Amino acid sequence: MNKNELRNTILSQIQLPCIGKNRMQVEPVPGQMQTRQLQQAIDDLSRQGGGTLVLQPGVYRTGALHLKDGVELHLASEDTLVQFVPDDPAENYPLVFSHWEASPCYNFSALLYACDAQDIAVTGKGVLDGGADADHWWNWHHQVETSWSENKPDLQLADRSALRKMNLGGVPVDQRIFGKGHYLRPNFFQPIRCQRVLLQGVTLRNSPMWQLNPVLCSSVVVDGVTLSSHGANNDGCDPESCNGVWIKNCRFDTGDDCISLKSGRDRDGREANVPCRNILIENNDFADGHGGVALGSEMSGGIYNVLASGNRFSSPNLTYALRLKTNARRGGAVERVMLCDSVMDHVHGAAVHGTMLYEDGRNGDSLPVFRDITMENITAHGGDYGIFLEAFPEVPITGLVLRNITIDGVRQCLRSMNWKDAVVENVTINGKRFPRPGYVRILGVPCTGGTVTASAESCGAQEPLTFCWEASEDNKNWTRCGEGETLAVPAGAAYLRVSAADPAGDRESSRSYRVLPAPAQGAAPRLYCRGMLDAPELERGSEPVTRLEAAQMLLPLADEQLPAPELPDTPEEAARRAAANRFFPLEKGCFAPRRTISRQEMATVAMQACGVNYRNASSTMPVCADVDRVANNYGTNAARALYFGFMQLEADGRFDPERPVSRKEAVEILDRVADFAGL
């Protein structure tokens, strides 16, 4: 993939709008609604062949404005403020054809709206304020932001679920009526099926929902725009099934993804089959947000030909710089994507994050594809991960190129799940050169006279790894005791470890494992060997496990570098480490060590401890017979804990979310979690 060729291909699809020569000026009328006056001016200009509507300095109070052919809305001064009022939504934002989270329906009008228009623009130095705040628009939705979020009422949830069912069931669009009496928040600016659209220079703030959402448009330019809005789902710019989009010189400071490319959702998106393609993202500054440049999750029509170059990611509150997100219900392909020549001063989650387990995860039959993705000439600092890219085993990531990348200050270097023939060149994370061995561990239960197996991963390595075994009597002094993938455990060994080396000489070692004097099977002996239990036999297995007991098992999975709080109700180090790693939430500063753990809470414990962070992954629910009993704030983690095999449904298909977890069940769950984490 050649950057210059890709850039030229994209620019060949983009034209600026042709605005008519007429010109009209409007003055603000303090304290009055000016919706009719402004809309009449737009309509008149369009009928006259197009022109520029100039808004002089001052405050304009208005409802929805619909742009028409050949018209430019120009905010003349930094002192020009267009204030969209949030009151009386049905009156001020009347029902129109729209897309909501990439599903077509009829809903409240976007604040700025256009449909089947051409040559439209919004320019100038002024501010467009959407009027959203904690008491208007944003209070319609409670976002499940992180693990242990509160389970508050979500007014939007019923309508969102209803629209998704209509989508999956193929309900005709003219029967998908929302608006008055419903709670689907409108987007700020949504042009639909428009040609040659320009936004330049203006500031958008306080949006009800997504801020810029061009749908099925061609030739869209977003230049020098400031987007500042921190409500839930306040994405910055979400081109959906568009061809030819140039986003440049903008500043993003958002409550969700800064830029997120879309191409339709689920059945609607697959039937429409219109990709989002030829997207150029240059010289932007990304501050707060979930993803800087995100692709998905509504990407059922595919995303192709994307170049993000020369951007800066500047906030520790930005979760991911590049983000790919989809699932087996979305489907779609991400192809020919290049992120290059960029600086990530600080990110919160990962410089690069891609997953097929977003929201619905594996619950679907439309497998997505990640293919031909290049990342090169990148410098990054901070985060949970350097690079995190995972795919389903049936559809591994192919054509992946990582080149000239330096990342430091991360907690975990790399997660590479189901990569195929990746090219990894001149990649350094936390001072370590990649590709190199990772996730080095011993499989089985080490016991005298028994046989164990070494396991490791190495992204991008084209030759097999070699293994070296060491034994110790005191966990301090080590002696080499074998080579190869398997080992017959030698007599006299009290501890065992294995190291993996690649052909370049890079080497990583496993943790040390206790060796049992006699053969044993099951989860408890294996947890004992890994230092997660004090004895290989489990006592009182049928009793409910307490938080403190689970915290003691989890101690080897905790990050010891995180500052551990003092707890007024227990001095135990395990509890402090569990609190620091958010394996459990604190309750008014206390750990509640004797409190038992419900099944839905255990799902979150498992996902917090497994070494894979899915922050900001929206909210979904597990597929189970009693899903109505699973609390919304635990739904996503319950679904993922089932997918990863950490937990299972009951024989009758129930999840049984409120049932306390027994000590035996906790040991079995955490054994699977530790395996997944590479312990």
N, C-alpha and C positions, 0 to 999 in steps of 0.2 A: 504494500500500500504506500503510495507516494503522496506526501502531504500537499505539494504544490498542485499535482494533478487533481487531487480530491477537492482542493479549494477552488480551482478553476471550474471544475464540474458543477460545484454548488452555485458559484456566482453566476454561471450561465443561466440559471433558473430564476434569477431575481431581477425585478425591475421596480423602480420607484413609481409612485402614483402620479398620474397626470391630473393636477387640480385645475379647475376652471379659473378664469381670470377675474370673475366678479369678486367684490369685497364688501363686507357688511360689518358694522361695529355695533356692539351691544354694551350698555352700561348696567352696573348692578343696581338693583332696587332693594335697599336695606330692609330686612325683615320679611320680605315677601317671597313666595314661591314663584320661580320664573320658568317652570317646566314648559308651559305652553308657548311662551315668548321665544325661548331658545329653540324648541322643536319647530316652531313655525318658520324661524329664520333658516334653519337647516333645510327644511322642505323647500322653501322659496329659492334658496341658492341652487339646490339640485335641479329644480325645474327650469332655472335660467341657464343651465349648462355647467353648473358647478362654480365653486369659488371658496373664499376663506371667510369664516365667521370669527371675528376678532373679539375676544372677551377682554374688556379694559380692566384695569386694577380694581379690586374690590371683592366682595363675597357674594356668590351666586348660590341661592338655595334652590335645589331642583330634585325632581324624581328622575326616572330613566330617560335617557336621550338616545334616539335612534339615528345613526349616521346614514347618509344617503349618497348616491353616486356623485363623485367629483367634488366632495365637500371636505374641507380642512377645518377642524376646530382648533383655533389658535389662542392659547393663553398668553396674553401679551407681556405680562410682567411677573416677577417673583411674588408680587402682591396680589395676583389673581388667584382666587380660591374658589373652586367649584365644590360646593358642599352638598353631597347627596344625602337627603334626609332619610333616616331609618324608620320613620313613623309611617303607619298605615301602608304596609307593603303591598296589599292587593290594589290599592288606589294608585300608588306612586310607581309601582313596578308591575304593570299588568301582564297577564299571561301571554307568553310567546313560545314559539318553537325554540327549543334550546337543547344543549347537551349538558348532562349533569354527571360528573365523574365518568365521562366518555360514553354515557348511555343517552340516546335521543329520547326526549319527552317534551311535555309542555309544562313550563314552570314560570316562576317570577322572572320578569325580564332582567337581564344583566343591566347594571347601572349605565354602562355604555354598550350599545348593541347595534349590530348590523346583520342583515341577512340578504344574500344574493346581491351584494353591492360591489362596485368596483371603484378604484381610485379614491380611497378615503384616508384621512390622516388626523392625528391629534398631536399638536406640536406646541412648543413654547417653553417658558420658564416657570409657569405656575404650578399649582398643586390641585390634584383631584383627590378629595377626601371621601371615602366610602361610608363614613359615619358609623362603622362597626366598633363596638367596645364590649365590655363585660355584660352590659345590660341590653345591648342591641345586636342582633344577628349572632354574635359569638356564643351567646347563652343558649342557642338552639342545639348545640352539640357539646358533649363531654368527651374529650379525647383521652383514650387510654394510651398515655404517652410512654410510660416505662413500667417495668415490673413493680408490683405492689401499689399501683395507682388505686385511688379510691373508686368504689363502684357507685358513681353518682348517676342520677337519671339522665338520659340522652333523648331529648325531644326528637332529634333527627332520625334516630335508629329505625323506627317503624317504617318511615317513608323510604329510607335508603334500602332497607330489606325488601320492601314492596317493589321498588324499581328494579332491583337485582333479579327478583323472581320474574318480573315481566320480561326482562332481558333474556334470561335463560329459557323462559317458556315461549318466546316468540310472540308476545302480545303486540298487536299493531300499535305503532307510535301514537296514532290519534286517540287511542284509548288510555294512554299514559298521562293522565291529567293530575297535576299537582298544583302549586300556587296556593291560593287562599285556603286556609284551614290545614295546610301542610307545613313542613319544616325543612324543605330543601333550600338551603341558602343560595342566592344567586351569585354568579361570578361578577367581577368588576367590569371587565371589558371582554365581550365575546362576539367577534365577527364570525359569521357562519357562511360558508360557500362564497367568500369574497376574494377579489383579485386586486393585487397591488394595495397593500395596507402599510401605513407608516405611523409609528409612534416615535416621537423625538423630543428629548429635552425635559419632558414633564416629570413630575413626582406623583406617584400613587401611594396612598397610605390608607390604613384602616379598612381593608377590604372585607366584605362578608365571607367570601370563599376564595377560590383561585383568583388571582389578580388579572393576568392576561391569558386568555384562552382562545386563540384563533383556531377554528375548526374547519377542516376541509377547504383551507384557503391556499392560494398560491401567491408567491412574491410578498413576503412579510418582512419588514425591516423594523427592528426595535433598536434605537440608537440613543445612547446617552440618557436613558430613563433611570430614575431612582425609584425602587420599589421597597417600601417600608411598611410591613404589616405583620403583626405577631399573633394573630388569632389562629385557631386550629384550622388546618387545611389551607392556610394562606400561602399557597405556592406563588412563586413570582411570575414566571412565564411558562405556560404549558401549551406549546403548539401540538395540535391533535390532527393527525392524518393530513398534514400540510406538505406542500412541495415548494421548497425554496424559502428558507427562513434565515435571516442574518441578524443575530443578537450581538451587539457590540457596544463597548464603552459604557456599560450599565453598572449600577451598584444594586446588589441584592441584599436585603436584610429582612428575612422572612420567618414566619412561624412554621413553615414546612419546606418542601424542596424549593430551591431558588429557581432552577430551570428543570422542567420534567417533560420529556417528549412522550407523546401518547399516540395511539392509533386505534382506538375503539376498545370496548370491553366485552369479553366473553363472546356469547353467540352473536350479539350485534356487530362486534368488531370483525369476527370471522366472516360473517355474511357480507358485510360491506367490503371488506378486504382492501382497504385503502391505507397504504403504509404512510408513516411519517418519514420523509426523505429529504436529502439535500439540505442539511442544517449546518450552519456555520456560526460558531460561538467564539468570539474574539475579544480580548482586552477588557474583560469584565472583572469587577471586584466582588467577591462573594464573602459576605460577613455571616451573620447568623442564618441557620437553616438546617434542615435535615440532610438533604443532599445538595451539593453545589450544582453539578450537571448530572441529572438523573434520567434514566431511560426506563419507562414503565411507571406504574405497574400495568396500567391499562394499555397494552401494546399488542392486542390480538391481531391487528393488521400488519404488524412488523415495523421495524425501525431500521433505515438504511442510510448510508452515506452521511456520517456525522463527523465533523471536525471541530474539536475544542482546543484552541491554541492561544498561548500568550495570556492566560488568565491568572488571577491571583486569588488565593483562598486565605482569608486573613483573620478568621475568628476562632478562638477555642470553643465557641458554641456551635460551630459548623460540624455536623456529625460525620458526613462523608463528602469528599471532594468529587469523586466520580462514583455514581451509584447505579447499578443495574438491578431491577427488581421485577419479578414475574412469578408465575406459578402454573400448575398443571390445569387450572381452569381458564387462564388467560390464553395460553399458547403464544404464537407469534415468534418472530425471529429478530434478534439484534445482530446486524451484520455491517461490516465495513465501518467501524467506529475507531477514531483516533483521538486520544488525549495526549497533548504534547506541549513542550516548552512552557511549563507552568510551575509556579511556586506556591506551595502550601505552607504558609507560615505556621499554622497550627490547625489541627483537626481533632475532633473529639472522639470519633469512632474509628475511622480508617481512611487512609488516603484513597484507596480503591476498595469498593465493597460491591460485590455482586452475589445475588442469591436467587434461586428458583423457589425458595420456601417463603416468599412474601405472602402474608395474609392467608389465602386458602391452601398454600403449600402443595402437597401431593394429592389433594382431594379434587381430582379432575382427570379427564382423558385427553386433554390437548397439551401435549408436551411442548414447551418452548425450546428455543435454540439460541445459544450464544456462539457467534462465529466471526472470525476475522476481526479481532479487537487488538489494537496496538496502543501501548502506552510507552512513551519515551521522553527523555530529557525532562525529568521531573525531580524536584527537590521538595521534601516534605518533613514535617516535624510533628511528633506527638500523636496520641490516640491509643485505643485499645489494640489495634492491629496496624501493621504496615499495609499489607495487601490481603484481602479476604475475597476469594472467588470460589464459588461452589456451584455445582450443577447436579442434576439427577444422573445416576449411572447410565441410564438408557440414552441420554443425550449429553455426552461430555462436551466441555468447552474445547473447540478446535480453532486453529489459526490464531492462537493467543501469542502475542509478542510483548515481552517486557524488556525494555532496553534503556540503559543509561538512567537508572533510577537510584536516588539516595534518600533514605528515610531514616530518621533517628528518633529516639525518645519514645518508642512505642512499648507497650506491655508485652505484646506477642508479635512476632515478626510476620508470620505468614500462615494463612489457611488455604490450602490447595486441594480441593475436593473434586475429583473427576475432571482433571485436565488431561488432554490428549495431545502429545507431541508439542508441548509449549516450547517457545524459544525464550530463554532467559539469559540475557547478556548484560554484564556490567551492572548488576543489581546488588546494592548493599543496604542491609537493614540492620540497625543497631550495631554497625561495624562489622557485620558478618556478610560474607559473600554468598550469593545465591546463583544457581541452585546448590543446595546442601541437604544433608539428611535432617529429618524432623520427625516428631511424634515417635521417638524411639522407645520401645517398651518390650516387656516380656509377656508372652501369652501363656496361659495355663497357670497352675499352682505349683511353684517351685517346692520340691520335696526331695529328700535324699534318695538317690536311685531312680528318680523319675526323669522325664524328658520335657523340656520346655522349648519354646520357639521364639525367635526374635522377629519383631515387626518394626518397620520404619517406612517413611514416605520421603520422596525427593522430587520436587517439582522441576520439570524441565531436564532432568538427568537422562541421558540416552544409554548409559551403561549401568549394570546392576550394582547394588551396594554390597560391601563386604562387612562381616560382623566379627567382633572380638568379644569374648566372654571373660569376666573376672569374678573371683570368689574372695570372700573375706570371713574371718572369724569374729571380728569386732566392729565392722562397718567403718573401719579407718584404714587398715592396711590391706591392700588388694593384690591378688596374685592372678596372673593370666591362667585360665583353665580350659580354653578351647576356642575354636574358630568355626565359622559356618552358621547357617540359619538355625540349626537345632543343637541342643546340648543335653547330654546325660549328666544330671546334677551330681557333682563329685561328693564323696563322703567327707564329712568334716566342715563343709561350708555352712556358715550360719547366715550369710548374705550373698546375694548374687546381683550382678548388673551386666549390661551388654552395651557395646558402642557400635555405631554404624559409620562407615566411611565411604565417601564417593571416590571416583578415580582421580579427582583433583586434590585429594588429601584432606578435605574438610570432614570433620568428625563431630558427632554428637552422641552423648551417652544417655542411657535411661536413668531413672532413679534407682536406688538400691532396694531390693526386695528381700524380705525375710524368707528363710528356707525352713520348711517344716521337716521334722524328723521322720515322718511317715506319710504315705499318700493320703490325700484328702480331696474331696470334691465339693463344689458349691460356692455360693457367693461369700459366705462368712470366712472360709479359709483364704480366699483370694483377697478380701479386704484386709485381713490380718497381715498377709504377706506384703501388702502395699502400705501398711502403717495406718490403716483407717479403722481398725479394731484392735482392742488390747488383747484379745484371745481368739483363736481360730474356731472356738465353739460359741454359738450364740445362745445366751440364756434369755428366758422370758420372751421368746419370739412372738407369742400371740398378743402380748401387751402393747398398747399404743406407744409409739415412740414419742419422746419429748423433744422440744427444740434443742435443749442442751445435748442430749444424746446424739441427735442428728448432726449438730455442730461439731461434736468431737469426731464423728466419722468424716466430716467434710474438711477437716483441718488441712490434710495434704493437698486439697484442691484450692485452697485459699491463696491469694496473692499477699505475701507477707510485707510487701512494700507499701501497701495502703495503710494510712494512719488508723489505728484501732481506737475506738472511743472507750472511755471508762464507763462502766455500767453499774448503776446504783443497786441493782438487784442480783448481781452475780460477779464474782471476781475471775471467773474462768476465762483463760486465754482463748479457748475454742469459741466461746460466745462472742468475745470481742472481735475475733477474726471473722466470724460469720456475719456480724453486724457491719464490719468494714467492707466486706465483699457483697453486701446486700443479699446474702443468702436468705436472710429473714429481715423483715422490717422491724424497726424499733417502735414501741408503743409508749408515747410520752417519755421517750428517753430510756425506756426499760426494755430488756430483752425477753422477759417472761420465760425463763428457762424451763419451767415445768409444764408449760402449755403444750398440748398435743397438736398434731399437724393433720389437717384435712387432706383429702386426695387432691383437690384443686390447688391447695397451697403447695403440696408436694410437687406438682407439675412445675410451678414457678421456681421452687428450690432447685429442681433438676436443671431447668434451663439456665438459671443463674450460675450454676456450678459446672456446667458441661464445657466451659471454655469457648463457647460460641455466642457472641452477643448479637441479639436481634432487636436492638433499640429502635424505636420509632417505626414499628412494623405494622401499624394499624391494628385492627381488632377483627378477629374471626372467631368461630366457634368449632369445637370438635364434632366429628360425625359420631353420634352415639344416641342410644334410645332415650336418654334422659337429658338431652341438651338444654331443655328449658330450666333445668336446675343448676346449670353451670353459670356462675356469675360472669358478666361481661368482662370484668377486669382480669379474670383468669382464663378466658376462653382461648386466646392465642397460644398461651403457654401450654394449656391442656392439649390443644391440637398438635403442637409440635412435640410434646413429650410422647404422645402416642405414635407420631410418625417416626421419630428416632428410635422407638422401641424401648424407651426408658420405662414406660408404663403400658399396661394393657387394659382393655375393657373387661368387664365381668363376663361370665359365660352367656348371660342373657343380653349382651350388647350395651349394658349401662356403664357409665363412667363412675357413678356413685360419688359425686364431687364432695359431699360433706362428711363422708365416712372417715373416721380417724385412721391413719396409716399405722400398721403394726410394726414392731421392731424388725421382724423377719422381712416384711414387705419393703421397709426402708433400706435394709441391707441389699436386697435384690435390685432395687431401683438404683441405688448409688453405685453398685458394682457395674451396672451398664453405663452409668454416667462417667465413671472413672475410665472405663474402656474407651468410650468415645473421646474423652479428653486426652487420651494418650498416656494415662498414668500407669 
